[in-house]
Amino acid sequence: MLGEGSILAVLGPSGSGKTTLLQLVAGLLVPTEGEVRLGARTLSRAGWAVAPEKRNVGLVFQDFALWPHMTVAETIAFPLAMRRLGARARAARVEELLALVRLEGLGQRYPHELSGGQRQRVAIARALAARPGVVLLDEPMPNLDAQLRERMRLEIADTLRREGVTAVYVTHDRLEALSVADRVAILDGGALVQAGEPQELYRRPATAFVATFLGPAALVPARVVAADHTQGVVRIVTAVGVETEAYAPHDACRLDAQGFWLLRPEHLALGDGGEGGGGRLAWLARVDRCDYAGSHWQVAVRSPACPEVAVVVHHPRRVAPGSAVWLTADPSEAWFVPVPAGEVGKAGGDASESWADETAGSVRRGGAAPAGRT
Amino acid sequence: MGAAGPGPRGGRTGIGSLGFRALPLCAAAVVVVLIALPLAALLVQAALPDLFAAPPSLTFSLAGVEGLMADPYTLAAGVDSLLLAAATAAAASALGIALAYLLVLTDMPGRGAVWGMVWLVFISPSFLLAQGWELLLAPGGLSASLLGGVLGRTLLSPWGVLAVLALKLFPFAVLAVAPALKGIGQDAVHAARLAGASWGATWRRVLLPLVAPAILSGALIVFAEVLSDFGVAATLAQSANFPLVTYSIYSALEQFPTNFPEAAAASLLLVAAVALAQWGQRTATGRRLYATRDGGGRSLARVRLGRGRWPAFAACLTLGALAFAVPAGTTLFASFVPTTAGGLSPHSLTLANYLEAIRVPYGADAFVRSLVDSLAAAALGVVLGLGITLAWRRAGDRLTAVLQGLLTTTIAVPGIVLGAGYIFFWDQPALSRVGLLLYGSPAALLMAYVAGGLPYAVRMATGAVAQIPDSAIQAARAAGAGLGAVVRRIVVPMLADTWLRIGLMLFAGAMFELPVSELLYPPGAPTLAVAIVHQFHNTQLGVGAALTALSTTGVGALAGLVLLTRRLARPARTRAIASAPTRAVEVGGVAV
């Protein structure tokens, strides 16, 4: 369910069903099961759908779908003409929208006389013209260059919020989704994997897929050795030899639950001199590669105890590949990503049994309990 | 905009209105009444000659075919037509390949003018060009008066017919081969050269195989066009005593009593031969007409002709002169020359032919009648073409698939066969009981014009409508537009240039249409083309030439006025529509 005036980003890889979902909401496809409701009004249900022209839904297309034979003003006025709005009211609304999308004075231009960003603004204005119940945006950025995309991303969000419209924004770009939306829904293979606020999904992903889709992440196999179901806190033993407390979904708060310890670069650092210190967890690793990324070096390290997992940490200086380093992690943000029951074998399996037997010298067990739930 | 149907996770939203559901049925009715019934009624008589007799009989008999084979005239006509078609295909292809090469791959000057010449020849009605040659070569023609008839004795022969047809039809080969040459990427050549191939080996092993399907396609189109042609068959070939199968069908229909079984048999064999050629053309090209450049690579660099630049241009101009300027110029000149008992007498000039052309019973009247009929046929053709295209856009039922196939196949049906079908079908006694005995009425002629042009109109409209992105239609629907508003506000204006092109094509085609007109013109009301041909048959060569000059000038001026008006009326909007990305559209199997 999407709240009025909020922006929902639907995020997922190609073929995950994002556009299909949008077409179902727009009435361009008829569902085989389920319902689409706008307020109290049912727009679609299994085998039936209100025609698109009767839904009052705005749609912004990936290719903008501007009509080459209509000027900017005519394009924006089109939905108003279809609703039989008088000429004066139409003109006033068109001027209002031209000001909203910063295209004043360009009303008589044709699409081929506009830049990519201007065409996108016309498409948005057209979608907003008839004050729709919901605006759907189908990956509106791919046809723009990177710089323009960044500028337009924020502009679109501002425009939608100024108009106070409810919007569904489909994208495969996580940065767009995280920065534009009030809520994010992740799709994979046609199924909804997780939905929630952007920060929630980023810090507390429900699955390994969500974790890696939303940003750089290393997933270290781990197993629950103690659980507090009421607090949503577990104690995990990890494949790199570190033991820590971590937050976890309630259904993962059970003994011997298998999953991953989520490590994001911003929670990691290379320790000086080998110790964690300040409550940080630490373990020994070897540098696999070191790549320059402008503001930092991306150092990929592998633990001898878990060589199949490469953990990436951002460091201000270059570190020679092959060097032995101490990798430290902030335990306050520790999150345990459970593995679905059918995929248990992939969560470390036999390797987890041997963790405790690994050389103790390579392990520093941190002790700080995770900070109160955020 | 489609009919409801299952999809991967649901179905397309149907419009749901009664009007839209009825659209495919209306489209089916149009195709059946205009095309399927008349053709079927004629062709079935090749095997069931007594099907429409009183009383009807289902007796199977190949008497019509046997009669054809036994008649030395029709047998000769069939063999002549096939040989002529093959030879013309070869000759036109050779001309077309050379011209396409010069236009696309060399720095020959005046390429724009040469392209204009190619298009001018392409759109010129064949019988008008043939008559121009007749005016030059016939015993009473200009060459007899000026050069003692040596040209006539040489060229008024099967070889002359071949030459005239090759000169008329080489644009098909150019239009087929040029895109193929343009589509060859430079990387293909570079890869061959870097692998050690010489220029000759590169052409033989890389370039020609890439272009071969297009060459074959062009040749097969020419082959089919020659078989279907009536304009040259009825004029120059007759003068050359060179019988062709389209004229033999006409002769069978002009007999009394009309020999429908033989006409049907000849029509069936002709349609089969043309359809086979068209099927071969489609198979040769497959889904792609030409090799495309992948990854945005550049096309072949133009060859510098050096000192050969201007001679190449001169050769193209000569071709243009032979193909168009000579017959057109002859016609124009002959229109100012008095006609005597011995033929054209070019020793003085006169305007008498023009006065006579306007005054003759069938001169100006025929022009006005044809103008009205052609405008009506064009308007009807555009509306029906658009309606059928929209009706069939998403329809997936079997009836629609069959009718689509029929419409495509109809392109293979020569005009003379369509006319024969109309004579037969719309003259059935049973129809008189319901007041539909249309044979001999203007309605039958108009219907036949529309039927002849409809397959091309639908084909062009389908190609054009396919260019409209789905998102443009969906955007309109999301903005509140129903089917009517989508068609009125989006489809029609977005493709304004296409409708204009279709309309002009149908108009020009009907204006100078000959075979159907010869068979179906109402008594005492001949069409323009029929009136012109009758003048020539009555040895009124000068008057015929004047009528030709007047009508082509009038039609050209009208078309030019329409195009100019369009360009001047809303120039910004015209530019905007032209700026929308488009894909190539086919006419008769050739990308235009």
Interface residues (C-beta under 8 A of the other chain):
Chain A: G17 T20 L24 A26 G27 L28 L29 V30 P31 T32 A49 A51 P52 E53 K54 R55 N56 V57 G58 L59 F61 Q62 D63 A65 W67 P68 H69 F78 P79 M82 R83 Y110 P111 H112 E113 R126 A127 A129 A130 G190
Chain B: A4 G7 P8 R9 G10 G11 R12 T13 I15 G16 P469 S471 A472 Q474 A475 A476 R477 A478 A479 G480 A481 G482 A485 R489 I490 P493 M494 A496 A572 R573 R575 A576 I577 S579 A580
